[in-house]
């Protein structure tokens, strides 16, 4: 107890020295705590991205794109239906292929999709024909093609997720999506722009391939391309367009990101490379997570550097103090104090200063951690650029490209740093660790001090 009181009195007797040491340690320890917190936030965000992106495997017919989005009509042709049929895939997946995929180990779910670029009667595209190209039916040179923006008609078997080319998790603005009980019903969820262009409201109907379709929902994606389409039950689309037992694309979700490559290889072996193209989202995950991974590495390096700076500051300061107090150490030893008593006093002084600095640094972590994280990861969202579509007779530009073509930046989102009260435990642990390390210096000085030599020159 006496040792503790002496240590506290020594701290109070030198307020300037103590204040400067606390300030320097507060900065270095605070930075260490901030980097620990930010590093944990980056790690958590990487885990989220890996769980949301990394476990998907896309299976398409060999050589296909999973559904077309450009309609090419021979000049002079008035048969719009031929344009629609002309874009059907030359090869498709069969439902028996899907059954084989579903039986593979570690496959959690399989979602199916058919995409038909529709340019027939009943629906008018919300995207204006590209300027600079000859109008349909005009007298143009032989071989020139008119490229038109079709309506994207998509059949899906998972009504909870409205996803297709140019559409990522569409937002329902009115109505609802279809249910599992409506797997063969003539119902549709229509894009906002397409609905406006065709004067369709919730509950209205329109004609598609000779059938009457009811609008049960309207969605928006925020892009002209994405809103120029509609979603319907998969079996309904198969029936309307005579594509029974055909699938354009299957999205397979593995039960764990670690099993993705094994599942992808098993699908390739099962279906054969001549039947299907199998791609994983590993490259997409890498491009999405690269900024966060780089920032995580930077925060880890900064954390180590800040901790090393804290250790260097405390060692240098304690060393200077011990050197200045050689006479005091000699007197203590002369009146009977053991080496351990003197070392304990220095250790208590160092621990008190370190703990005070660490607690202040921990408080600074709460308002500053998010700012540091934002600085380490710049805004990755890339602006949506135009999609160029060229034909033999010229080119056209559609505003609002598919979300898949915009890069991975938008998926990254913000890295939210949640500073928990555990940071105070980190602060306490760092302070105690620094105090233990710093005790090495006074121990070395105390062991060397001989009272007789110190007092001889007094």
Kinemage of the C-alpha trace (Angstrom):
@kinemage 1
@onewidth
@group {chain A} dominant
@subgroup {mainchain}
@vectorlist {calphas} color= white
{ca unk a 1} P 0.000 0.000 0.000
{ca unk a 2} L 2.842 2.385 0.858
{ca unk a 3} L 4.384 1.650 -2.516
{ca unk a 4} L 1.117 2.540 -4.255
{ca unk a 5} L 0.797 5.830 -2.334
{ca unk a 6} L 4.382 6.784 -3.166
{ca unk a 7} L 3.728 6.025 -6.845
{ca unk a 8} L 0.575 8.176 -6.915
{ca unk a 9} L 2.324 11.072 -5.108
{ca unk a 10} L 5.157 10.914 -7.633
{ca unk a 11} L 2.646 11.184 -10.494
{ca unk a 12} L 0.906 14.176 -8.893
{ca unk a 13} L 4.206 15.941 -8.125
{ca unk a 14} L 5.058 16.096 -11.853
{ca unk a 15} L 1.784 17.124 -13.554
{ca unk a 16} L 3.463 18.492 -16.703
{ca unk a 17} L 5.510 15.372 -17.305
{ca unk a 18} L 2.552 13.152 -16.514
{ca unk a 19} L 0.214 15.181 -18.768
{ca unk a 20} L 2.577 15.060 -21.735
{ca unk a 21} L 3.084 11.330 -21.340
{ca unk a 22} L -0.657 10.711 -21.067
{ca unk a 23} L -1.304 12.832 -24.181
{ca unk a 24} L 1.271 11.023 -26.326
{ca unk a 25} L 0.149 7.617 -25.103
{ca unk a 26} L -3.509 8.549 -25.604
{ca unk a 27} L -2.894 9.266 -29.282
{ca unk a 28} L -0.961 6.073 -29.971
{ca unk a 29} L -3.203 3.805 -27.887
{ca unk a 30} L -6.335 5.469 -29.280
{ca unk a 31} L -5.117 4.844 -32.815
{ca unk a 32} L -4.412 1.229 -31.902
{ca unk a 33} L -7.944 0.795 -30.545
{ca unk a 34} L -9.473 2.496 -33.584
{ca unk a 35} L -7.567 0.207 -35.922
{ca unk a 36} L -8.582 -2.878 -33.922
{ca unk a 37} L -12.239 -1.834 -34.201
{ca unk a 38} L -11.998 -0.951 -37.889
{ca unk a 39} L -10.156 -4.175 -38.659
{ca unk a 40} L -12.954 -6.183 -37.036
{ca unk a 41} L -15.563 -4.240 -39.036
{ca unk a 42} L -13.747 -4.956 -42.303
{ca unk a 43} L -13.493 -8.640 -41.407
{ca unk a 44} L -17.214 -8.785 -40.641
{ca unk a 45} L -18.048 -7.042 -43.943
{ca unk a 46} L -15.892 -9.518 -45.879
{ca unk a 47} L -17.773 -12.380 -44.231
{ca unk a 48} L -21.079 -10.777 -45.246
{ca unk a 49} L -19.965 -10.340 -48.851
{ca unk a 50} L -18.684 -13.890 -48.958
{ca unk a 51} L -21.999 -15.199 -47.668
{ca unk a 52} L -24.125 -13.101 -50.044
{ca unk a 53} L -22.058 -13.367 -53.212
{ca unk a 54} L -19.591 -16.151 -53.034
{ca unk a 55} L -21.927 -19.154 -52.849
{ca unk a 56} L -23.767 -18.681 -56.168
{ca unk a 57} L -23.008 -20.789 -59.245
{ca unk a 58} L -24.522 -19.901 -62.623
{ca unk a 59} L -25.311 -22.700 -65.079
{ca unk a 60} L -26.218 -21.790 -68.669
{ca unk a 61} L -26.480 -23.748 -71.903
{ca unk a 62} L -23.061 -24.004 -73.519
{ca unk a 63} L -22.260 -20.907 -75.536
{ca unk a 64} L -25.333 -18.949 -74.467
{ca unk a 65} L -25.744 -15.697 -72.606
{ca unk a 66} L -28.695 -16.846 -70.538
{ca unk a 67} L -31.253 -14.956 -72.616
{ca unk a 68} L -30.851 -12.262 -75.255
{ca unk a 69} L -31.533 -8.578 -74.912
{ca unk a 70} L -31.134 -7.386 -78.507
{ca unk a 71} L -33.722 -8.045 -81.180
{ca unk a 72} L -32.474 -8.064 -84.756
{ca unk a 73} L -35.155 -7.793 -87.374
{ca unk a 74} L -34.321 -8.221 -91.045
{ca unk a 75} L -35.079 -5.006 -92.900
{ca unk a 76} L -38.520 -5.032 -94.459
{ca unk a 77} L -39.814 -7.735 -92.110
{ca unk a 78} L -43.162 -6.947 -90.569
{ca unk a 79} L -43.360 -10.143 -88.580
{ca unk a 80} L -42.407 -9.065 -85.077
{ca unk a 81} L -43.090 -12.532 -83.757
{ca unk a 82} L -40.285 -13.871 -85.888
{ca unk a 83} L -37.981 -11.457 -84.148
{ca unk a 84} L -38.999 -12.823 -80.802
{ca unk a 85} L -38.608 -16.417 -81.888
{ca unk a 86} L -35.346 -15.652 -83.622
{ca unk a 87} L -33.771 -14.815 -80.311
{ca unk a 88} L -34.628 -18.030 -78.559
{ca unk a 89} L -31.533 -19.945 -77.627
{ca unk a 90} L -30.303 -22.634 -79.932
{ca unk a 91} L -29.531 -24.739 -76.873
{ca unk a 92} L -31.141 -24.881 -73.470
{ca unk a 93} L -30.995 -26.810 -70.245
{ca unk a 94} L -33.617 -29.456 -69.674
{ca unk a 95} L -35.488 -29.964 -66.432
{ca unk a 96} L -33.832 -33.360 -66.091
{ca unk a 97} L -30.494 -31.494 -66.008
{ca unk a 98} L -31.844 -29.455 -63.119
{ca unk a 99} L -32.845 -32.631 -61.289
{ca unk a 100} L -29.296 -33.930 -61.622
{ca unk a 101} L -27.902 -30.644 -60.302
{ca unk a 102} L -30.250 -30.693 -57.301
{ca unk a 103} L -29.007 -34.147 -56.308
{ca unk a 104} L -25.368 -33.015 -56.031
{ca unk a 105} L -23.948 -32.817 -52.509
{ca unk a 106} L -23.803 -29.365 -50.842
{ca unk a 107} L -26.397 -27.838 -53.191
{ca unk a 108} L -28.714 -25.740 -51.002
{ca unk a 109} L -31.108 -24.475 -53.682
{ca unk a 110} L -31.582 -24.106 -57.432
{ca unk a 111} L -33.430 -21.171 -59.009
{ca unk a 112} L -34.530 -21.371 -62.651
{ca unk a 113} L -35.063 -18.694 -65.272
{ca unk a 114} L -36.251 -18.245 -68.843
{ca unk a 115} L -35.729 -14.918 -70.603
{ca unk a 116} L -37.580 -14.014 -73.804
{ca unk a 117} L -36.918 -10.717 -75.618
{ca unk a 118} L -40.443 -9.902 -76.791
{ca unk a 119} L -41.178 -7.590 -79.716
{ca unk a 120} L -44.618 -8.842 -80.650
{ca unk a 121} L -48.057 -7.293 -80.372
{ca unk a 122} L -49.656 -6.602 -77.028
{ca unk a 123} L -46.806 -4.693 -75.399
{ca unk a 124} L -44.901 -1.641 -76.596
{ca unk a 125} L -41.329 -1.217 -75.441
{ca unk a 126} L -40.716 1.660 -73.040
{ca unk a 127} L -37.343 2.326 -74.670
{ca unk a 128} L -37.492 4.483 -77.755
{ca unk a 129} L -35.901 3.025 -80.919
{ca unk a 130} L -32.268 4.089 -81.253
{ca unk a 131} L -31.829 7.290 -83.221
{ca unk a 132} L -29.766 7.195 -86.390
{ca unk a 133} L -31.064 3.832 -87.528
{ca unk a 134} L -33.511 3.254 -90.320
{ca unk a 135} L -37.107 2.948 -89.206
{ca unk a 136} L -38.815 -0.388 -89.587
{ca unk a 137} L -40.164 -0.908 -93.076
{ca unk a 138} L -38.005 1.793 -94.665
{ca unk a 139} L -36.227 1.219 -97.958
{ca unk a 140} L -32.677 0.488 -96.799
{ca unk a 141} L -29.727 -1.289 -98.362
{ca unk a 142} L -29.731 -5.057 -98.420
{ca unk a 143} L -28.210 -6.631 -95.331
{ca unk a 144} L -28.717 -3.678 -92.987
{ca unk a 145} L -30.390 -4.725 -89.739
{ca unk a 146} L -32.737 -2.723 -87.560
{ca unk a 147} L -31.877 -3.169 -83.893
{ca unk a 148} L -34.854 -2.723 -81.615
{ca unk a 149} L -35.176 -2.587 -77.816
{ca unk a 150} L -37.425 -5.523 -76.864
{ca unk a 151} L -39.479 -6.034 -73.757
{ca unk a 152} L -37.690 -8.452 -71.443
{ca unk a 153} L -40.151 -11.194 -70.475
{ca unk a 154} L -38.733 -13.353 -67.695
{ca unk a 155} L -40.097 -16.525 -66.195
{ca unk a 156} L -38.828 -17.463 -62.726
{ca unk a 157} L -39.667 -20.171 -60.223
{ca unk a 158} L -38.662 -18.126 -57.167
{ca unk a 159} L -41.215 -15.302 -56.813
{ca unk a 160} L -39.475 -13.910 -53.739
{ca unk a 161} L -36.520 -12.688 -55.806
{ca unk a 162} L -37.121 -10.712 -58.971
{ca unk a 163} L -33.762 -11.055 -60.697
{ca unk a 164} L -32.832 -11.160 -64.347
{ca unk a 165} L -30.596 -9.398 -66.850
{ca unk a 166} L -30.573 -5.758 -65.801
{ca unk a 167} L -32.619 -6.372 -62.664
{ca unk a 168} L -31.185 -7.022 -59.215
{ca unk a 169} L -33.742 -7.403 -56.415
{ca unk a 170} L -36.411 -5.164 -57.907
{ca unk a 171} L -38.532 -3.135 -55.504
{ca unk a 172} L -42.291 -3.705 -55.638
{ca unk a 173} L -43.924 -0.248 -55.718
{ca unk a 174} L -47.522 -1.460 -55.824
{ca unk a 175} L -49.299 -4.787 -55.676
{ca unk a 176} L -47.385 -7.968 -55.015
{ca unk a 177} L -45.352 -10.697 -56.619
{ca unk a 178} L -46.917 -14.021 -57.545
{ca unk a 179} L -47.038 -16.913 -55.101
{ca unk a 180} L -46.056 -20.563 -55.329
{ca unk a 181} L -49.748 -21.382 -55.774
{ca unk a 182} L -49.724 -19.305 -58.979
{ca unk a 183} L -46.981 -21.342 -60.632
{ca unk a 184} L -49.045 -21.685 -63.825
{ca unk a 185} L -51.240 -18.594 -63.558
{ca unk a 186} L -51.457 -15.836 -66.183
{ca unk a 187} L -50.171 -13.112 -63.896
{ca unk a 188} L -47.285 -10.667 -64.239
{ca unk a 189} L -45.218 -8.174 -62.260
{ca unk a 190} L -44.523 -5.339 -64.686
{ca unk a 191} L -41.710 -2.789 -64.763
{ca unk a 192} L -42.715 0.767 -63.934
{ca unk a 193} L -41.647 2.273 -67.284
{ca unk a 194} L -43.263 -0.534 -69.280
{ca unk a 195} L -46.518 -0.165 -67.343
{ca unk a 196} L -46.567 3.601 -67.933
{ca unk a 197} L -45.811 3.206 -71.641
{ca unk a 198} L -48.702 0.755 -72.093
{ca unk a 199} L -51.115 2.545 -69.700
{ca unk a 200} L -51.209 -0.462 -67.375
{ca unk a 201} L -52.319 -0.142 -63.781
{ca unk a 202} L -52.631 -2.667 -61.001
{ca unk a 203} L -55.415 -5.104 -61.897
{ca unk a 204} L -55.363 -4.286 -65.634
{ca unk a 205} L -54.818 -6.949 -68.270
{ca unk a 206} L -52.896 -7.179 -71.527
{ca unk a 207} L -52.501 -9.708 -74.319
{ca unk a 208} L -49.368 -11.834 -74.638
{ca unk a 209} L -49.075 -14.642 -77.181
{ca unk a 210} L -52.857 -14.926 -77.411
{ca unk a 211} L -53.393 -15.128 -73.634
{ca unk a 212} L -54.816 -12.515 -71.263
{ca unk a 213} L -52.345 -11.603 -68.524
{ca unk a 214} L -53.296 -9.791 -65.316
{ca unk a 215} L -50.989 -7.178 -63.756
{ca unk a 216} L -50.688 -8.086 -60.069
{ca unk a 217} L -47.659 -5.962 -59.271
{ca unk a 218} L -45.440 -3.137 -60.498
{ca unk a 219} L -41.724 -2.939 -59.740
{ca unk a 220} L -38.909 -0.466 -60.231
{ca unk a 221} L -35.153 -0.814 -60.547
{ca unk a 222} L -34.277 2.825 -61.078
{ca unk a 223} L -32.980 2.100 -64.599
{ca unk a 224} L -34.720 2.362 -67.953
{ca unk a 225} L -33.398 -1.010 -69.057
{ca unk a 226} L -34.508 -2.811 -65.909
{ca unk a 227} L -37.976 -1.261 -65.895
{ca unk a 228} L -38.646 -2.317 -69.494
{ca unk a 229} L -39.606 -5.846 -68.568
{ca unk a 230} L -41.959 -8.098 -66.669
{ca unk a 231} L -41.815 -11.213 -64.504
{ca unk a 232} L -44.154 -14.181 -64.772
{ca unk a 233} L -44.238 -17.724 -63.369
{ca unk a 234} L -41.728 -19.989 -65.078
{ca unk a 235} L -44.263 -22.604 -66.173
{ca unk a 236} L -46.503 -19.904 -67.642
{ca unk a 237} L -43.668 -18.623 -69.824
{ca unk a 238} L -42.753 -22.151 -70.864
{ca unk a 239} L -46.327 -22.716 -71.990
{ca unk a 240} L -46.819 -19.348 -73.728
{ca unk a 241} L -43.660 -19.605 -75.800
{ca unk a 242} L -43.732 -23.388 -76.392
{ca unk a 243} L -40.624 -23.992 -74.326
{ca unk a 244} L -41.748 -26.808 -72.067
{ca unk a 245} L -38.898 -28.563 -70.282
{ca unk a 246} L -36.450 -25.786 -71.292
{ca unk a 247} L -34.374 -23.613 -68.985
{ca unk a 248} L -32.174 -20.663 -69.986
{ca unk a 249} L -30.338 -20.359 -66.717
{ca unk a 250} L -30.049 -22.069 -63.348
{ca unk a 251} L -28.590 -20.294 -60.340
{ca unk a 252} L -27.250 -22.848 -57.887
{ca unk a 253} L -26.513 -21.798 -54.309
{ca unk a 254} L -23.996 -23.917 -52.432
{ca unk a 255} L -24.595 -24.490 -48.733
{ca unk a 256} L -21.234 -22.909 -47.925
{ca unk a 257} L -18.800 -20.714 -49.817
{ca unk a 258} L -16.065 -23.263 -49.141
{ca unk a 259} L -17.996 -25.846 -51.210
{ca unk a 260} L -18.550 -23.619 -54.263
{ca unk a 261} L -15.697 -24.905 -56.384
{ca unk a 262} L -16.433 -28.536 -55.508
{ca unk a 263} L -20.104 -28.104 -56.459
{ca unk a 264} L -19.150 -26.302 -59.700
{ca unk a 265} L -16.782 -29.136 -60.658
{ca unk a 266} L -19.479 -31.702 -59.866
{ca unk a 267} L -21.963 -29.846 -62.115
{ca unk a 268} L -19.420 -29.766 -64.955
{ca unk a 269} L -18.789 -33.499 -64.557
{ca unk a 270} L -22.515 -34.264 -64.381
{ca unk a 271} L -23.702 -32.179 -67.341
{ca unk a 272} L -20.539 -32.116 -69.430
{ca unk a 273} L -18.760 -29.045 -70.795
{ca unk a 274} L -20.526 -29.453 -74.158
{ca unk a 275} L -23.906 -29.093 -72.453
{ca unk a 276} L -23.434 -26.263 -69.972
{ca unk a 277} L -21.215 -23.345 -69.065
{ca unk a 278} L -20.666 -23.291 -65.312
{ca unk a 279} L -19.349 -20.125 -63.695
{ca unk a 280} L -18.865 -19.227 -60.058
{ca unk a 281} L -18.850 -15.804 -58.458
{ca unk a 282} L -15.303 -16.167 -57.170
{ca unk a 283} L -13.987 -13.478 -59.504
{ca unk a 284} L -16.909 -11.220 -58.653
{ca unk a 285} L -16.272 -11.768 -54.957
{ca unk a 286} L -12.623 -10.852 -55.426
{ca unk a 287} L -13.458 -7.640 -57.297
{ca unk a 288} L -16.114 -6.666 -54.752
{ca unk a 289} L -14.057 -7.506 -51.689
{ca unk a 290} L -10.718 -6.158 -52.954
{ca unk a 291} L -11.211 -2.628 -51.529
{ca unk a 292} L -12.302 -4.000 -48.151
{ca unk a 293} L -9.479 -6.579 -48.102
{ca unk a 294} L -6.918 -3.875 -48.901
{ca unk a 295} L -8.373 -1.632 -46.218
{ca unk a 296} L -8.333 -4.520 -43.740
{ca unk a 297} L -4.642 -5.073 -44.465
{ca unk a 298} L -3.949 -1.357 -44.082
{ca unk a 299} L -5.799 -1.195 -40.771
{ca unk a 300} L -3.883 -4.232 -39.510
{ca unk a 301} L -0.536 -2.656 -40.421
{ca unk a 302} L -1.596 0.633 -38.821
{ca unk a 303} L -2.732 -1.220 -35.708
{ca unk a 304} L 0.639 -2.937 -35.326
{ca unk a 305} L 2.504 0.319 -36.018
{ca unk a 306} L 0.398 2.207 -33.455
{ca unk a 307} L 0.958 -0.471 -30.820
{ca unk a 308} L 4.698 -0.452 -31.538
{ca unk a 309} L 4.684 3.346 -31.212
{ca unk a 310} L 2.901 3.050 -27.871
{ca unk a 311} L 5.494 0.585 -26.624
{ca unk a 312} L 8.347 2.786 -27.849
{ca unk a 313} L 6.866 5.881 -26.168
{ca unk a 314} L 6.355 4.188 -22.837
{ca unk a 315} L 9.773 2.511 -22.866
{ca unk a 316} L 11.565 5.741 -23.774
{ca unk a 317} L 9.629 7.765 -21.193
{ca unk a 318} L 10.139 5.293 -18.359
{ca unk a 319} L 13.796 4.985 -19.300
{ca unk a 320} L 14.262 8.763 -19.126
{ca unk a 321} L 12.429 8.983 -15.801
{ca unk a 322} L 14.420 6.097 -14.287
{ca unk a 323} L 17.644 7.700 -15.402
{ca unk a 324} L 16.696 11.029 -13.830
{ca unk a 325} L 15.718 9.324 -10.587
{ca unk a 326} L 18.898 7.349 -9.970
{ca unk a 327} L 19.522 9.314 -6.744
{ca unk a 328} L 15.994 8.574 -5.499
{ca unk a 329} L 16.451 4.889 -6.310
{ca unk a 330} L 19.762 4.831 -4.434
{ca unk a 331} L 18.212 6.444 -1.337
{ca unk a 332} L 15.332 3.990 -1.333
{ca unk a 333} L 17.713 1.083 -1.469
{ca unk a 334} L 19.913 2.641 1.209
{ca unk a 335} L 17.038 2.815 3.696
{ca unk a 336} L 16.179 -0.815 3.139
{ca unk a 337} L 13.899 -0.937 0.108
{ca unk a 338} L 14.380 -4.046 -1.985
{ca unk a 339} L 14.784 -4.023 -5.746
{ca unk a 340} L 11.266 -5.391 -6.090
{ca unk a 341} L 9.777 -2.561 -4.027
{ca unk a 342} L 11.379 0.067 -6.224
{ca unk a 343} L 10.442 -1.788 -9.439
{ca unk a 344} L 6.866 -2.131 -8.163
{ca unk a 345} L 6.631 1.643 -7.621
{ca unk a 346} L 7.760 2.314 -11.208
{ca unk a 347} L 5.367 -0.343 -12.497
{ca unk a 348} L 2.401 1.203 -10.644
{ca unk a 349} L 3.279 4.668 -11.945
{ca unk a 350} L 3.501 3.343 -15.493
{ca unk a 351} L 0.277 1.327 -15.172
{ca unk a 352} L -1.707 4.332 -13.872
{ca unk a 353} L -0.483 6.589 -16.685
{ca unk a 354} L -1.100 3.878 -19.307
{ca unk a 355} L -4.610 3.073 -18.057
{ca unk a 356} L -5.648 6.736 -17.967
{ca unk a 357} L -4.288 7.263 -21.494
{ca unk a 358} L -5.941 4.050 -22.731
{ca unk a 359} L -9.372 4.966 -21.309
{ca unk a 360} L -9.252 8.417 -22.921
{ca unk a 361} L -8.138 6.786 -26.178
{ca unk a 362} L -11.036 4.316 -25.922
{ca unk a 363} L -13.503 7.189 -25.603
{ca unk a 364} L -12.022 8.766 -28.727
{ca unk a 365} L -12.608 5.509 -30.606
{ca unk a 366} L -16.396 5.937 -30.652
{ca unk a 367} L -16.602 9.120 -32.759
{ca unk a 368} L -13.485 8.507 -34.878
{ca unk a 369} L -13.615 4.823 -35.903
{ca unk a 370} L -16.266 5.298 -38.622
{ca unk a 371} L -14.384 8.285 -40.064
{ca unk a 372} L -11.184 6.261 -40.292
{ca unk a 373} L -13.019 3.366 -41.960
{ca unk a 374} L -14.563 5.707 -44.524
{ca unk a 375} L -11.134 7.115 -45.276
{ca unk a 376} L -9.603 3.678 -45.833
{ca unk a 377} L -12.342 2.611 -48.273
{ca unk a 378} L -13.200 5.150 -50.944
{ca unk a 379} L -16.683 5.124 -52.455
{ca unk a 380} L -16.576 2.142 -54.831
{ca unk a 381} L -19.831 2.808 -56.613
{ca unk a 382} L -19.207 3.403 -60.265
{ca unk a 383} L -21.565 5.599 -62.250
{ca unk a 384} L -23.808 3.779 -64.636
{ca unk a 385} L -22.473 4.252 -68.107
{ca unk a 386} L -24.279 3.584 -71.350
{ca unk a 387} L -24.443 0.219 -73.001
{ca unk a 388} L -23.443 0.355 -76.640
{ca unk a 389} L -25.237 -1.947 -79.053
{ca unk a 390} L -24.021 -1.915 -82.602
{ca unk a 391} L -25.512 -3.415 -85.725
{ca unk a 392} L -24.197 -3.567 -89.289
{ca unk a 393} L -25.986 -0.336 -90.091
{ca unk a 394} L -24.937 1.690 -87.087
{ca unk a 395} L -24.940 1.810 -83.329
{ca unk a 396} L -27.329 2.637 -80.523
{ca unk a 397} L -26.965 3.511 -76.892
{ca unk a 398} L -29.364 2.438 -74.162
{ca unk a 399} L -29.268 4.354 -70.896
{ca unk a 400} L -29.198 2.295 -67.723
{ca unk a 401} L -27.104 -0.825 -68.260
{ca unk a 402} L -27.772 -4.127 -66.587
{ca unk a 403} L -26.703 -4.172 -62.973
{ca unk a 404} L -24.384 -7.082 -63.716
{ca unk a 405} L -22.491 -4.901 -66.172
{ca unk a 406} L -21.986 -2.001 -63.783
{ca unk a 407} L -19.229 -3.725 -61.838
{ca unk a 408} L -19.244 -4.894 -58.298
{ca unk a 409} L -18.832 -1.566 -56.585
{ca unk a 410} L -22.465 -0.941 -55.824
{ca unk a 411} L -22.750 -4.239 -53.998
{ca unk a 412} L -19.966 -3.322 -51.592
{ca unk a 413} L -21.979 -0.660 -49.842
{ca unk a 414} L -20.792 1.085 -46.693
{ca unk a 415} L -18.679 -0.547 -44.020
{ca unk a 416} L -20.507 0.201 -40.780
{ca unk a 417} L -18.221 0.299 -37.763
{ca unk a 418} L -20.035 -0.624 -34.568
{ca unk a 419} L -17.858 0.307 -31.585
{ca unk a 420} L -18.806 -1.974 -28.715
{ca unk a 421} L -18.010 -1.536 -25.008
{ca unk a 422} L -15.458 -4.310 -25.485
{ca unk a 423} L -13.074 -1.601 -26.666
{ca unk a 424} L -12.521 -0.693 -22.998
{ca unk a 425} L -11.376 -4.253 -22.326
{ca unk a 426} L -8.948 -3.925 -25.238
{ca unk a 427} L -7.765 -0.622 -23.748
{ca unk a 428} L -7.213 -2.167 -20.337
{ca unk a 429} L -5.341 -5.107 -21.823
{ca unk a 430} L -3.071 -2.832 -23.881
{ca unk a 431} L -2.391 -0.603 -20.870
{ca unk a 432} L -1.459 -3.540 -18.630
{ca unk a 433} L 0.672 -5.041 -21.381
{ca unk a 434} L 2.547 -1.778 -21.868
{ca unk a 435} L 3.057 -1.441 -18.131
{ca unk a 436} L 4.549 -4.938 -17.933
{ca unk a 437} L 6.832 -4.281 -20.903
{ca unk a 438} L 7.871 -0.888 -19.538
{ca unk a 439} L 8.827 -2.434 -16.176
{ca unk a 440} L 11.822 -4.020 -17.877
{ca unk a 441} L 13.617 -0.656 -18.078
{ca unk a 442} L 13.416 0.359 -14.370
{ca unk a 443} L 14.232 -3.213 -13.390
{ca unk a 444} L 17.465 -2.947 -15.334
{ca unk a 445} L 18.295 0.469 -13.804
{ca unk a 446} L 17.371 -0.571 -10.255
{ca unk a 447} L 19.524 -3.702 -10.446
{ca unk a 448} L 22.529 -1.588 -11.481
{ca unk a 449} L 22.160 1.180 -8.877
{ca unk a 450} L 24.408 0.754 -5.826
{ca unk a 451} L 23.436 3.026 -2.899
{ca unk a 452} L 27.033 3.576 -1.730
{ca unk a 453} L 28.129 4.896 -5.136
{ca unk a 454} L 25.112 7.177 -5.445
{ca unk a 455} L 25.513 8.670 -1.946
{ca unk a 456} L 29.303 9.045 -2.217
{ca unk a 457} L 28.968 12.119 -4.426
{ca unk a 458} L 26.251 13.803 -2.331
